[in-house]
Amino acid sequence: MDYVSALVPPVVMAVFFIGLVRVIVKTQGGAAKAKEDAAVDAALARAEGVRKASAGGDA
């Protein structure tokens, strides 16, 4: 029975990992894709603006 207790944790982790991958794949795209892309673009623009502002102030 030691082999069962040795195999249970990896099997449980594998099942959860497969479930996580399936959720990630299913949520790609869809109705919220444009909203998510806009949020990422806005965050990148803010980060770029901060970086340029700090570089411009030092020069």
C-alpha distance matrix in Angstrom:
0.0 3.8 5.4 5.3 6.8 8.8 10.2 11.2 14.1 15.8 15.6 17.1 19.7 20.6 21.3 23.4 25.2 26.1 27.4 29.4 30.9 31.8 33.6 35.4 36.6 37.7 39.7 41.6 45.2 46.2 48.7 47.9 48.1 51.8 51.3 48.4 50.4 53.4 51.4 50.1 53.6 55.1 52.7 53.4 57.1 56.9 55.1 57.6 60.5 59.2 58.8 62.3 63.9 62.5 63.6 67.0 67.5 66.9 69.3
3.8 0.0 3.8 5.4 5.3 6.2 8.7 10.2 12.4 14.0 14.7 16.3 18.2 19.4 20.7 22.5 23.9 25.2 26.8 28.4 29.9 31.2 32.9 34.4 35.8 37.1 38.9 40.7 44.3 45.6 48.2 47.1 47.1 50.7 50.2 47.1 49.0 52.0 49.9 48.4 51.9 53.3 50.7 51.3 55.1 54.8 52.8 55.3 58.2 56.8 56.3 59.8 61.4 59.8 60.8 64.3 64.8 64.1 66.5
5.4 3.8 0.0 3.8 5.5 4.9 6.1 8.7 11.1 11.8 12.2 14.5 16.4 16.9 18.3 20.6 21.7 22.7 24.5 26.3 27.4 28.7 30.7 32.1 33.2 34.7 36.7 38.3 41.9 43.2 46.0 45.1 44.9 48.6 48.3 45.2 46.9 50.0 48.2 46.6 50.0 51.6 49.2 49.6 53.4 53.4 51.4 53.7 56.7 55.5 54.9 58.4 60.1 58.6 59.5 63.0 63.7 63.0 65.2
5.3 5.4 3.8 0.0 3.8 5.3 5.2 6.1 9.4 10.7 10.3 12.0 14.6 15.3 16.0 18.3 19.9 20.7 22.2 24.2 25.6 26.6 28.4 30.2 31.3 32.4 34.4 36.3 39.9 41.0 43.6 42.8 42.9 46.5 46.2 43.2 45.2 48.2 46.3 45.0 48.5 50.1 47.7 48.4 52.1 52.1 50.3 52.8 55.7 54.6 54.2 57.6 59.2 58.0 59.0 62.4 63.1 62.6 64.9
6.8 5.3 5.5 3.8 0.0 3.8 5.6 5.5 7.6 9.9 10.5 11.3 13.5 15.1 16.1 17.6 19.3 20.8 22.0 23.6 25.4 26.7 28.0 29.7 31.2 32.5 34.1 36.1 39.7 40.8 43.2 42.2 42.3 45.9 45.2 42.2 44.2 47.1 45.0 43.7 47.2 48.6 46.1 46.9 50.6 50.3 48.4 51.1 53.8 52.5 52.2 55.7 57.2 55.8 57.0 60.4 60.9 60.3 62.8
8.8 6.2 4.9 5.3 3.8 0.0 3.8 5.8 6.9 8.0 9.6 11.2 12.5 13.8 15.6 17.2 18.2 19.8 21.5 22.8 24.2 25.9 27.5 28.7 30.2 31.8 33.4 35.1 38.7 40.2 42.8 41.6 41.4 45.0 44.5 41.3 43.1 46.1 44.0 42.4 45.9 47.4 44.8 45.3 49.1 48.9 46.8 49.3 52.2 50.9 50.3 53.8 55.4 54.0 54.9 58.4 59.0 58.3 60.6
10.2 8.7 6.1 5.2 5.6 3.8 0.0 3.8 5.8 5.8 6.3 8.7 10.3 10.8 12.4 14.6 15.6 16.7 18.6 20.2 21.3 22.8 24.7 26.0 27.2 28.7 30.6 32.2 35.9 37.3 40.0 39.1 38.8 42.5 42.2 39.1 40.8 43.9 42.1 40.5 43.9 45.6 43.2 43.7 47.5 47.6 45.7 48.0 51.0 50.0 49.4 52.8 54.6 53.3 54.2 57.6 58.4 57.9 60.1
11.2 10.2 8.7 6.1 5.5 5.8 3.8 0.0 3.8 5.7 5.2 6.1 8.6 9.9 10.6 12.4 14.1 15.4 16.6 18.3 20.0 21.2 22.7 24.4 25.9 27.0 28.8 30.7 34.3 35.4 37.9 37.0 37.1 40.7 40.2 37.2 39.2 42.2 40.3 39.0 42.5 44.0 41.7 42.5 46.2 46.1 44.4 46.9 49.8 48.7 48.4 51.9 53.4 52.3 53.5 56.8 57.5 57.1 59.4
14.1 12.4 11.1 9.4 7.6 6.9 5.8 3.8 0.0 3.8 5.5 5.2 6.1 8.6 10.0 10.7 12.1 14.2 15.4 16.4 18.3 20.0 21.2 22.5 24.3 25.8 27.1 28.9 32.6 33.9 36.4 35.1 35.0 38.6 37.9 34.8 36.7 39.6 37.5 36.1 39.7 41.1 38.5 39.3 43.0 42.8 41.0 43.6 46.4 45.2 44.9 48.4 49.9 48.7 49.9 53.2 53.8 53.4 55.8
15.8 14.0 11.8 10.7 9.9 8.0 5.8 5.7 3.8 0.0 3.8 5.5 5.1 6.0 8.6 9.9 10.3 12.1 14.1 15.1 16.2 18.2 19.8 20.8 22.3 24.1 25.7 27.1 30.8 32.4 35.1 33.9 33.6 37.1 36.8 33.6 35.2 38.3 36.5 34.8 38.2 39.9 37.5 37.9 41.7 41.8 39.9 42.2 45.2 44.3 43.7 47.1 48.9 47.7 48.6 52.0 52.8 52.4 54.5
15.6 14.7 12.2 10.3 10.5 9.6 6.3 5.2 5.5 3.8 0.0 3.8 5.4 5.0 6.2 8.7 9.8 10.6 12.3 14.2 15.3 16.6 18.5 20.0 21.1 22.5 24.5 26.2 29.8 31.0 33.8 33.0 32.8 36.5 36.3 33.3 35.1 38.2 36.6 35.2 38.6 40.4 38.2 38.8 42.5 42.8 41.1 43.5 46.4 45.7 45.3 48.6 50.4 49.5 50.5 53.7 54.7 54.4 56.5
17.1 16.3 14.5 12.0 11.3 11.2 8.7 6.1 5.2 5.5 3.8 0.0 3.8 5.4 5.2 6.3 8.6 10.0 10.7 12.4 14.4 15.5 16.7 18.5 20.2 21.2 22.8 24.8 28.4 29.5 31.9 30.9 31.1 34.7 34.2 31.3 33.4 36.4 34.5 33.3 36.9 38.4 36.2 37.1 40.8 40.8 39.4 41.9 44.7 43.8 43.8 47.1 48.7 47.8 49.0 52.2 53.0 52.9 55.2
19.7 18.2 16.4 14.6 13.5 12.5 10.3 8.6 6.1 5.1 5.4 3.8 0.0 3.8 5.5 5.2 6.0 8.6 9.8 10.4 12.2 14.2 15.3 16.4 18.3 19.8 21.1 22.8 26.5 27.9 30.5 29.2 29.0 32.5 32.0 28.9 30.8 33.8 31.8 30.4 33.9 35.5 33.2 33.9 37.6 37.7 36.0 38.5 41.4 40.5 40.3 43.6 45.3 44.3 45.5 48.7 49.5 49.4 51.6
20.6 19.4 16.9 15.3 15.1 13.8 10.8 9.9 8.6 6.0 5.0 5.4 3.8 0.0 3.8 5.5 5.0 6.1 8.5 9.7 10.5 12.2 14.2 15.3 16.4 18.2 20.0 21.4 25.1 26.6 29.5 28.5 28.1 31.7 31.7 28.6 30.2 33.5 31.9 30.4 33.7 35.6 33.6 34.0 37.7 38.2 36.6 38.8 41.8 41.3 40.9 44.1 45.9 45.2 46.1 49.3 50.4 50.2 52.2
21.3 20.7 18.3 16.0 16.1 15.6 12.4 10.6 10.0 8.6 6.2 5.2 5.5 3.8 0.0 3.8 5.5 5.2 6.2 8.6 10.0 10.7 12.4 14.4 15.5 16.5 18.5 20.4 23.9 25.0 27.7 27.0 27.0 30.7 30.6 27.8 29.7 32.9 31.4 30.3 33.7 35.5 33.7 34.5 38.1 38.5 37.3 39.6 42.5 42.1 42.0 45.1 46.9 46.4 47.4 50.4 51.6 51.7 53.7
23.4 22.5 20.6 18.3 17.6 17.2 14.6 12.4 10.7 9.9 8.7 6.3 5.2 5.5 3.8 0.0 3.8 5.5 5.0 6.1 8.7 9.8 10.5 12.3 14.2 15.2 16.5 18.7 22.2 23.3 25.7 24.6 24.8 28.4 27.9 25.0 27.2 30.2 28.4 27.4 30.9 32.5 30.6 31.6 35.1 35.3 34.2 36.7 39.4 38.8 38.9 42.1 43.7 43.2 44.5 47.4 48.4 48.6 50.8
25.2 23.9 21.7 19.9 19.3 18.2 15.6 14.1 12.1 10.3 9.8 8.6 6.0 5.0 5.5 3.8 0.0 3.8 5.3 5.0 6.2 8.6 9.9 10.6 12.3 14.2 15.5 16.9 20.6 22.2 25.0 23.8 23.3 26.9 26.7 23.6 25.3 28.5 26.9 25.5 28.9 30.7 28.7 29.4 33.0 33.4 32.0 34.3 37.2 36.8 36.6 39.7 41.6 41.0 42.0 45.1 46.2 46.3 48.3
26.1 25.2 22.7 20.7 20.8 19.8 16.7 15.4 14.2 12.1 10.6 10.0 8.6 6.1 5.2 5.5 3.8 0.0 3.8 5.4 5.1 6.2 8.7 9.9 10.6 12.2 14.3 15.7 19.3 20.7 23.7 23.1 22.6 26.3 26.5 23.7 25.3 28.7 27.5 26.2 29.4 31.6 30.0 30.5 34.1 34.8 33.7 35.7 38.7 38.6 38.4 41.3 43.3 43.1 43.9 46.8 48.2 48.4 50.2
27.4 26.8 24.5 22.2 22.0 21.5 18.6 16.6 15.4 14.1 12.3 10.7 9.8 8.5 6.2 5.0 5.3 3.8 0.0 3.8 5.5 5.1 6.2 8.7 9.9 10.5 12.3 14.5 18.0 18.8 21.5 20.8 20.9 24.7 24.6 22.0 24.1 27.2 26.0 25.1 28.5 30.3 28.9 29.8 33.3 33.9 33.0 35.3 38.0 38.0 38.1 41.0 42.8 42.7 43.9 46.6 47.9 48.4 50.3
29.4 28.4 26.3 24.2 23.6 22.8 20.2 18.3 16.4 15.1 14.2 12.4 10.4 9.7 8.6 6.1 5.0 5.4 3.8 0.0 3.8 5.4 5.2 6.2 8.6 9.9 10.7 12.7 16.3 17.6 20.1 18.9 18.8 22.4 22.1 19.2 21.2 24.3 22.8 21.8 25.2 27.0 25.4 26.3 29.8 30.3 29.3 31.7 34.4 34.2 34.4 37.4 39.1 38.9 40.1 42.9 44.1 44.6 46.6
30.9 29.9 27.4 25.6 25.4 24.2 21.3 20.0 18.3 16.2 15.3 14.4 12.2 10.5 10.0 8.7 6.2 5.1 5.5 3.8 0.0 3.8 5.5 5.1 6.1 8.5 10.0 10.9 14.6 16.5 19.5 18.6 17.7 21.4 21.7 18.8 20.2 23.6 22.6 21.2 24.4 26.6 25.2 25.6 29.1 30.1 29.1 31.0 34.0 34.1 34.0 36.7 38.8 38.8 39.6 42.4 43.9 44.3 46.0
31.8 31.2 28.7 26.6 26.7 25.9 22.8 21.2 20.0 18.2 16.6 15.5 14.2 12.2 10.7 9.8 8.6 6.2 5.1 5.4 3.8 0.0 3.8 5.5 5.1 6.0 8.6 10.2 13.5 14.6 17.7 17.4 17.0 20.8 21.3 18.9 20.5 23.9 23.3 22.3 25.4 27.6 26.6 27.3 30.6 31.7 31.0 32.9 35.7 36.1 36.3 38.9 40.9 41.1 42.0 44.6 46.2 46.8 48.5
33.6 32.9 30.7 28.4 28.0 27.5 24.7 22.7 21.2 19.8 18.5 16.7 15.3 14.2 12.4 10.5 9.9 8.7 6.2 5.2 5.5 3.8 0.0 3.8 5.5 5.1 6.1 8.7 12.0 12.8 15.3 14.6 14.8 18.5 18.5 16.1 18.3 21.4 20.5 19.9 23.2 25.0 24.1 25.2 28.4 29.2 28.8 31.0 33.5 33.9 34.3 36.9 38.7 39.0 40.2 42.7 44.1 45.0 46.7
35.4 34.4 32.1 30.2 29.7 28.7 26.0 24.4 22.5 20.8 20.0 18.5 16.4 15.3 14.4 12.3 10.6 9.9 8.7 6.2 5.1 5.5 3.8 0.0 3.8 5.5 5.3 6.5 10.2 12.0 14.7 13.5 12.8 16.5 16.7 13.9 15.5 18.8 18.0 16.9 20.1 22.2 21.2 21.9 25.2 26.2 25.7 27.6 30.3 30.8 31.0 33.6 35.5 35.9 36.9 39.3 40.9 41.7 43.3
36.6 35.8 33.2 31.3 31.2 30.2 27.2 25.9 24.3 22.3 21.1 20.2 18.3 16.4 15.5 14.2 12.3 10.6 9.9 8.6 6.1 5.1 5.5 3.8 0.0 3.8 5.5 5.5 8.9 10.8 14.2 13.8 12.7 16.4 17.4 15.0 16.1 19.6 19.5 18.4 21.0 23.6 23.0 23.4 26.5 28.0 27.5 29.1 31.9 32.7 32.8 35.1 37.2 37.8 38.5 40.9 42.8 43.5 44.9
37.7 37.1 34.7 32.4 32.5 31.8 28.7 27.0 25.8 24.1 22.5 21.2 19.8 18.2 16.5 15.2 14.2 12.2 10.5 9.9 8.5 6.0 5.1 5.5 3.8 0.0 3.8 5.6 8.0 8.7 11.8 12.1 11.8 15.6 16.4 14.7 16.3 19.6 19.6 19.2 21.9 24.1 23.9 24.8 27.6 29.0 29.0 30.7 33.2 34.1 34.5 36.7 38.7 39.5 40.4 42.6 44.4 45.4 46.9
39.7 38.9 36.7 34.4 34.1 33.4 30.6 28.8 27.1 25.7 24.5 22.8 21.1 20.0 18.5 16.5 15.5 14.3 12.3 10.7 10.0 8.6 6.1 5.3 5.5 3.8 0.0 3.8 6.2 6.9 9.5 8.9 8.8 12.6 12.9 11.1 13.1 16.2 15.9 15.8 18.6 20.6 20.4 21.6 24.3 25.5 25.7 27.6 29.9 30.8 31.5 33.7 35.5 36.3 37.5 39.5 41.2 42.4 43.9
41.6 40.7 38.3 36.3 36.1 35.1 32.2 30.7 28.9 27.1 26.2 24.8 22.8 21.4 20.4 18.7 16.9 15.7 14.5 12.7 10.9 10.2 8.7 6.5 5.5 5.6 3.8 0.0 3.8 6.5 9.6 8.9 7.2 10.9 12.2 10.1 11.0 14.5 14.8 14.2 16.5 19.1 19.1 19.6 22.3 24.0 24.1 25.5 28.1 29.2 29.6 31.6 33.7 34.7 35.5 37.5 39.5 40.6 41.9
45.2 44.3 41.9 39.9 39.7 38.7 35.9 34.3 32.6 30.8 29.8 28.4 26.5 25.1 23.9 22.2 20.6 19.3 18.0 16.3 14.6 13.5 12.0 10.2 8.9 8.0 6.2 3.8 0.0 3.7 6.8 7.0 4.8 8.2 10.2 9.2 9.7 12.9 14.1 14.0 15.7 18.2 19.0 19.6 21.7 23.7 24.3 25.4 27.7 29.3 29.9 31.5 33.5 34.9 35.7 37.3 39.5 40.9 41.9
46.2 45.6 43.2 41.0 40.8 40.2 37.3 35.4 33.9 32.4 31.0 29.5 27.9 26.6 25.0 23.3 22.2 20.7 18.8 17.6 16.5 14.6 12.8 12.0 10.8 8.7 6.9 6.5 3.7 0.0 3.8 5.6 5.6 8.5 10.2 10.3 11.6 14.0 15.2 16.0 17.6 19.7 20.8 21.9 23.7 25.5 26.5 27.8 29.7 31.3 32.3 33.8 35.6 37.2 38.2 39.6 41.6 43.3 44.4
48.7 48.2 46.0 43.6 43.2 42.8 40.0 37.9 36.4 35.1 33.8 31.9 30.5 29.5 27.7 25.7 25.0 23.7 21.5 20.1 19.5 17.7 15.3 14.7 14.2 11.8 9.5 9.6 6.8 3.8 0.0 3.8 5.6 7.3 8.2 9.6 11.3 12.8 14.1 15.7 17.2 18.6 20.1 21.6 23.0 24.6 26.1 27.4 28.9 30.7 32.0 33.4 34.8 36.7 37.9 39.1 41.0 42.9 44.1
47.9 47.1 45.1 42.8 42.2 41.6 39.1 37.0 35.1 33.9 33.0 30.9 29.2 28.5 27.0 24.6 23.8 23.1 20.8 18.9 18.6 17.4 14.6 13.5 13.8 12.1 8.9 8.9 7.0 5.6 3.8 0.0 3.8 5.6 5.3 6.1 8.6 10.0 10.7 12.4 14.2 15.4 16.7 18.4 20.0 21.3 22.7 24.3 25.8 27.3 28.7 30.2 31.6 33.3 34.7 36.0 37.7 39.6 40.9
48.1 47.1 44.9 42.9 42.3 41.4 38.8 37.1 35.0 33.6 32.8 31.1 29.0 28.1 27.0 24.8 23.3 22.6 20.9 18.8 17.7 17.0 14.8 12.8 12.7 11.8 8.8 7.2 4.8 5.6 5.6 3.8 0.0 3.8 5.5 5.1 6.0 8.5 9.9 10.6 12.1 14.1 15.4 16.4 18.1 20.0 21.1 22.3 24.1 25.8 26.9 28.3 30.0 31.7 32.7 34.1 36.1 37.8 38.9
51.8 50.7 48.6 46.5 45.9 45.0 42.5 40.7 38.6 37.1 36.5 34.7 32.5 31.7 30.7 28.4 26.9 26.3 24.7 22.4 21.4 20.8 18.5 16.5 16.4 15.6 12.6 10.9 8.2 8.5 7.3 5.6 3.8 0.0 3.8 5.5 5.1 6.1 8.6 9.9 10.4 12.1 14.2 15.2 16.2 18.3 19.9 20.7 22.2 24.3 25.5 26.5 28.2 30.2 31.2 32.2 34.3 36.3 37.2
51.3 50.2 48.3 46.2 45.2 44.5 42.2 40.2 37.9 36.8 36.3 34.2 32.0 31.7 30.6 27.9 26.7 26.5 24.6 22.1 21.7 21.3 18.5 16.7 17.4 16.4 12.9 12.2 10.2 10.2 8.2 5.3 5.5 3.8 0.0 3.8 5.5 5.1 6.3 8.8 9.9 10.6 12.4 14.3 15.3 16.6 18.5 19.9 21.0 22.7 24.4 25.6 26.9 28.8 30.2 31.2 33.0 35.1 36.4
48.4 47.1 45.2 43.2 42.2 41.3 39.1 37.2 34.8 33.6 33.3 31.3 28.9 28.6 27.8 25.0 23.6 23.7 22.0 19.2 18.8 18.9 16.1 13.9 15.0 14.7 11.1 10.1 9.2 10.3 9.6 6.1 5.1 5.5 3.8 0.0 3.8 5.4 5.1 6.3 8.6 9.9 10.7 12.4 14.2 15.5 16.7 18.3 20.0 21.3 22.7 24.3 25.8 27.3 28.6 30.1 31.8 33.6 35.0
50.4 49.0 46.9 45.2 44.2 43.1 40.8 39.2 36.7 35.2 35.1 33.4 30.8 30.2 29.7 27.2 25.3 25.3 24.1 21.2 20.2 20.5 18.3 15.5 16.1 16.3 13.1 11.0 9.7 11.6 11.3 8.6 6.0 5.1 5.5 3.8 0.0 3.8 5.4 5.1 6.1 8.6 9.9 10.5 12.2 14.2 15.3 16.3 18.2 20.0 21.0 22.3 24.1 25.8 26.7 28.1 30.2 31.9 32.9
53.4 52.0 50.0 48.2 47.1 46.1 43.9 42.2 39.6 38.3 38.2 36.4 33.8 33.5 32.9 30.2 28.5 28.7 27.2 24.3 23.6 23.9 21.4 18.8 19.6 19.6 16.2 14.5 12.9 14.0 12.8 10.0 8.5 6.1 5.1 5.4 3.8 0.0 3.8 5.5 5.0 6.1 8.6 9.8 10.4 12.2 14.2 15.1 16.2 18.3 19.8 20.8 22.2 24.3 25.5 26.4 28.3 30.4 31.5
51.4 49.9 48.2 46.3 45.0 44.0 42.1 40.3 37.5 36.5 36.6 34.5 31.8 31.9 31.4 28.4 26.9 27.5 26.0 22.8 22.6 23.3 20.5 18.0 19.5 19.6 15.9 14.8 14.1 15.2 14.1 10.7 9.9 8.6 6.3 5.1 5.4 3.8 0.0 3.8 5.5 5.1 6.2 8.7 9.9 10.7 12.4 14.2 15.3 16.7 18.4 20.0 21.0 22.7 24.3 25.5 27.1 29.1 30.6
50.1 48.4 46.6 45.0 43.7 42.4 40.5 39.0 36.1 34.8 35.2 33.3 30.4 30.4 30.3 27.4 25.5 26.2 25.1 21.8 21.2 22.3 19.9 16.9 18.4 19.2 15.8 14.2 14.0 16.0 15.7 12.4 10.6 9.9 8.8 6.3 5.1 5.5 3.8 0.0 3.8 5.4 5.1 6.1 8.5 9.9 10.6 12.2 14.1 15.4 16.4 18.2 19.9 21.2 22.4 24.0 25.8 27.4 28.8
53.6 51.9 50.0 48.5 47.2 45.9 43.9 42.5 39.7 38.2 38.6 36.9 33.9 33.7 33.7 30.9 28.9 29.4 28.5 25.2 24.4 25.4 23.2 20.1 21.0 21.9 18.6 16.5 15.7 17.6 17.2 14.2 12.1 10.4 9.9 8.6 6.1 5.0 5.5 3.8 0.0 3.8 5.5 5.1 6.1 8.6 9.9 10.4 12.1 14.3 15.2 16.2 18.1 20.0 20.8 22.0 24.2 26.0 26.9
55.1 53.3 51.6 50.1 48.6 47.4 45.6 44.0 41.1 39.9 40.4 38.4 35.5 35.6 35.5 32.5 30.7 31.6 30.3 27.0 26.6 27.6 25.0 22.2 23.6 24.1 20.6 19.1 18.2 19.7 18.6 15.4 14.1 12.1 10.6 9.9 8.6 6.1 5.1 5.4 3.8 0.0 3.8 5.4 5.1 6.2 8.6 9.8 10.4 12.3 14.2 15.2 16.3 18.4 19.8 20.7 22.4 24.6 25.9
52.7 50.7 49.2 47.7 46.1 44.8 43.2 41.7 38.5 37.5 38.2 36.2 33.2 33.6 33.7 30.6 28.7 30.0 28.9 25.4 25.2 26.6 24.1 21.2 23.0 23.9 20.4 19.1 19.0 20.8 20.1 16.7 15.4 14.2 12.4 10.7 9.9 8.6 6.2 5.1 5.5 3.8 0.0 3.8 5.4 5.1 6.2 8.6 9.8 10.7 12.3 14.2 15.3 16.7 18.3 19.8 21.2 23.0 24.7
53.4 51.3 49.6 48.4 46.9 45.3 43.7 42.5 39.3 37.9 38.8 37.1 33.9 34.0 34.5 31.6 29.4 30.5 29.8 26.3 25.6 27.3 25.2 21.9 23.4 24.8 21.6 19.6 19.6 21.9 21.6 18.4 16.4 15.2 14.3 12.4 10.5 9.8 8.7 6.1 5.1 5.4 3.8 0.0 3.8 5.4 5.1 6.0 8.5 9.9 10.5 12.1 14.1 15.4 16.3 18.0 19.9 21.4 22.7
57.1 55.1 53.4 52.1 50.6 49.1 47.5 46.2 43.0 41.7 42.5 40.8 37.6 37.7 38.1 35.1 33.0 34.1 33.3 29.8 29.1 30.6 28.4 25.2 26.5 27.6 24.3 22.3 21.7 23.7 23.0 20.0 18.1 16.2 15.3 14.2 12.2 10.4 9.9 8.5 6.1 5.1 5.4 3.8 0.0 3.8 5.4 5.0 6.1 8.6 9.8 10.4 12.0 14.2 15.2 16.1 18.1 20.1 21.1
56.9 54.8 53.4 52.1 50.3 48.9 47.6 46.1 42.8 41.8 42.8 40.8 37.7 38.2 38.5 35.3 33.4 34.8 33.9 30.3 30.1 31.7 29.2 26.2 28.0 29.0 25.5 24.0 23.7 25.5 24.6 21.3 20.0 18.3 16.6 15.5 14.2 12.2 10.7 9.9 8.6 6.2 5.1 5.4 3.8 0.0 3.8 5.4 5.0 6.2 8.6 9.9 10.4 12.3 14.1 15.1 16.4 18.6 20.2
55.1 52.8 51.4 50.3 48.4 46.8 45.7 44.4 41.0 39.9 41.1 39.4 36.0 36.6 37.3 34.2 32.0 33.7 33.0 29.3 29.1 31.0 28.8 25.7 27.5 29.0 25.7 24.1 24.3 26.5 26.1 22.7 21.1 19.9 18.5 16.7 15.3 14.2 12.4 10.6 9.9 8.6 6.2 5.1 5.4 3.8 0.0 3.8 5.4 5.2 6.2 8.6 9.9 10.7 12.2 14.1 15.5 16.9 18.7
57.6 55.3 53.7 52.8 51.1 49.3 48.0 46.9 43.6 42.2 43.5 41.9 38.5 38.8 39.6 36.7 34.3 35.7 35.3 31.7 31.0 32.9 31.0 27.6 29.1 30.7 27.6 25.5 25.4 27.8 27.4 24.3 22.3 20.7 19.9 18.3 16.3 15.1 14.2 12.2 10.4 9.8 8.6 6.0 5.0 5.4 3.8 0.0 3.8 5.5 5.1 6.1 8.5 10.0 10.5 12.0 14.2 15.6 16.7
60.5 58.2 56.7 55.7 53.8 52.2 51.0 49.8 46.4 45.2 46.4 44.7 41.4 41.8 42.5 39.4 37.2 38.7 38.0 34.4 34.0 35.7 33.5 30.3 31.9 33.2 29.9 28.1 27.7 29.7 28.9 25.8 24.1 22.2 21.0 20.0 18.2 16.2 15.3 14.1 12.1 10.4 9.8 8.5 6.1 5.0 5.4 3.8 0.0 3.8 5.4 5.1 6.0 8.6 9.8 10.3 12.1 14.4 15.5
59.2 56.8 55.5 54.6 52.5 50.9 50.0 48.7 45.2 44.3 45.7 43.8 40.5 41.3 42.1 38.8 36.8 38.6 38.0 34.2 34.1 36.1 33.9 30.8 32.7 34.1 30.8 29.2 29.3 31.3 30.7 27.3 25.8 24.3 22.7 21.3 20.0 18.3 16.7 15.4 14.3 12.3 10.7 9.9 8.6 6.2 5.2 5.5 3.8 0.0 3.8 5.5 5.1 6.1 8.5 9.8 10.6 12.5 14.5
58.8 56.3 54.9 54.2 52.2 50.3 49.4 48.4 44.9 43.7 45.3 43.8 40.3 40.9 42.0 38.9 36.6 38.4 38.1 34.4 34.0 36.3 34.3 31.0 32.8 34.5 31.5 29.6 29.9 32.3 32.0 28.7 26.9 25.5 24.4 22.7 21.0 19.8 18.4 16.4 15.2 14.2 12.3 10.5 9.8 8.6 6.2 5.1 5.4 3.8 0.0 3.8 5.5 5.3 6.1 8.5 10.1 11.0 12.6
62.3 59.8 58.4 57.6 55.7 53.8 52.8 51.9 48.4 47.1 48.6 47.1 43.6 44.1 45.1 42.1 39.7 41.3 41.0 37.4 36.7 38.9 36.9 33.6 35.1 36.7 33.7 31.6 31.5 33.8 33.4 30.2 28.3 26.5 25.6 24.3 22.3 20.8 20.0 18.2 16.2 15.2 14.2 12.1 10.4 9.9 8.6 6.1 5.1 5.5 3.8 0.0 3.8 5.5 5.0 5.9 8.5 10.0 10.7
63.9 61.4 60.1 59.2 57.2 55.4 54.6 53.4 49.9 48.9 50.4 48.7 45.3 45.9 46.9 43.7 41.6 43.3 42.8 39.1 38.8 40.9 38.7 35.5 37.2 38.7 35.5 33.7 33.5 35.6 34.8 31.6 30.0 28.2 26.9 25.8 24.1 22.2 21.0 19.9 18.1 16.3 15.3 14.1 12.0 10.4 9.9 8.5 6.0 5.1 5.5 3.8 0.0 3.8 5.5 5.1 6.1 8.8 10.2
62.5 59.8 58.6 58.0 55.8 54.0 53.3 52.3 48.7 47.7 49.5 47.8 44.3 45.2 46.4 43.2 41.0 43.1 42.7 38.9 38.8 41.1 39.0 35.9 37.8 39.5 36.3 34.7 34.9 37.2 36.7 33.3 31.7 30.2 28.8 27.3 25.8 24.3 22.7 21.2 20.0 18.4 16.7 15.4 14.2 12.3 10.7 10.0 8.6 6.1 5.3 5.5 3.8 0.0 3.8 5.5 5.2 6.5 9.0
63.6 60.8 59.5 59.0 57.0 54.9 54.2 53.5 49.9 48.6 50.5 49.0 45.5 46.1 47.4 44.5 42.0 43.9 43.9 40.1 39.6 42.0 40.2 36.9 38.5 40.4 37.5 35.5 35.7 38.2 37.9 34.7 32.7 31.2 30.2 28.6 26.7 25.5 24.3 22.4 20.8 19.8 18.3 16.3 15.2 14.1 12.2 10.5 9.8 8.5 6.1 5.0 5.5 3.8 0.0 3.8 5.5 5.4 6.5
67.0 64.3 63.0 62.4 60.4 58.4 57.6 56.8 53.2 52.0 53.7 52.2 48.7 49.3 50.4 47.4 45.1 46.8 46.6 42.9 42.4 44.6 42.7 39.3 40.9 42.6 39.5 37.5 37.3 39.6 39.1 36.0 34.1 32.2 31.2 30.1 28.1 26.4 25.5 24.0 22.0 20.7 19.8 18.0 16.1 15.1 14.1 12.0 10.3 9.8 8.5 5.9 5.1 5.5 3.8 0.0 3.8 5.5 5.4
67.5 64.8 63.7 63.1 60.9 59.0 58.4 57.5 53.8 52.8 54.7 53.0 49.5 50.4 51.6 48.4 46.2 48.2 47.9 44.1 43.9 46.2 44.1 40.9 42.8 44.4 41.2 39.5 39.5 41.6 41.0 37.7 36.1 34.3 33.0 31.8 30.2 28.3 27.1 25.8 24.2 22.4 21.2 19.9 18.1 16.4 15.5 14.2 12.1 10.6 10.1 8.5 6.1 5.2 5.5 3.8 0.0 3.8 5.6
66.9 64.1 63.0 62.6 60.3 58.3 57.9 57.1 53.4 52.4 54.4 52.9 49.4 50.2 51.7 48.6 46.3 48.4 48.4 44.6 44.3 46.8 45.0 41.7 43.5 45.4 42.4 40.6 40.9 43.3 42.9 39.6 37.8 36.3 35.1 33.6 31.9 30.4 29.1 27.4 26.0 24.6 23.0 21.4 20.1 18.6 16.9 15.6 14.4 12.5 11.0 10.0 8.8 6.5 5.4 5.5 3.8 0.0 3.8
69.3 66.5 65.2 64.9 62.8 60.6 60.1 59.4 55.8 54.5 56.5 55.2 51.6 52.2 53.7 50.8 48.3 50.2 50.3 46.6 46.0 48.5 46.7 43.3 44.9 46.9 43.9 41.9 41.9 44.4 44.1 40.9 38.9 37.2 36.4 35.0 32.9 31.5 30.6 28.8 26.9 25.9 24.7 22.7 21.1 20.2 18.7 16.7 15.5 14.5 12.6 10.7 10.2 9.0 6.5 5.4 5.6 3.8 0.0
